[in-house]
Amino acid sequence: MFTLEQIEEIHRKLQLFGVKDKDLPILTEQLNGNEIITVVKDGRNIQLLISQLLDFDSFQKLGYGSVGQ
């Protein structure tokens, strides 16, 4: 369990050193589909290739269900 002081220190450091999504650089090169992204599924992080995400049939074959599940 964190103390209030520890939480405040973490908060300060995140504000100083954290990068907001909107401040990330814009992609300038082509994607090839082999890039790995992480998503949350059923409360746990999973990794998948962008090509798998774009090919939802293969996403389902991996056992990750369908939209709305």
N, C-alpha and C positions, 0 to 999 in steps of 0.2 A: 504494500500500500504506500502511495506517495504522500508526503506531507504537502501542505498548502504552499510552503516555500519552494519545494521541489517542482511542483506543478507550475508555479509562476516563473521559475527559472527556465523550465522547458519551453514555456510559452514565449518568453523573451527571446530565447535562442532560435526558435522556429520563425519568429517574426524577423529576426536579423538575417538568418541564413537560408530560410525556406524560399522556394521558387513557386510562384503561383502558376497554375496551368496556362493562364492567359499570357504569361510572360515567357513561355517556352518558345524556342525558335520555330519558325514555319518550315515545314518540309520542303526542300528544294530539289531533291533527287527522286527518281522513280522507285516505287516499291517493287520488290520481286515476288512477294508472297511468302518468303521464308523468314520474315521478321516475326519475332515472338512478342505477344502481348499477354498480359495477365488480366483475368476477369474474376469476379466473385460469383461462384455457383454454389447454391445451398449453404452459404455461410463459410465457404472455404475458397482460397485462391487456387485457380488452375491456370496453366499456361497453354496457349494454343498458337498455331501459326495464323497469320492474317489470311492466308489462302484457305484455311479451314473455316474461319469465320465467314468469309465471303462465299464459301461453298457449304451452305447450311446442311445439305444432305450428309456430308462427311462429319460435320459437327454432331448430328444426331447419331451417326454410326459409332461415334466414340462413347455414346451412352449419356450424352448431356441433355437428352430430352428435346422438347420442342418449345417454341415461344409460348409463354403463359404458364408453364409448369412451375 
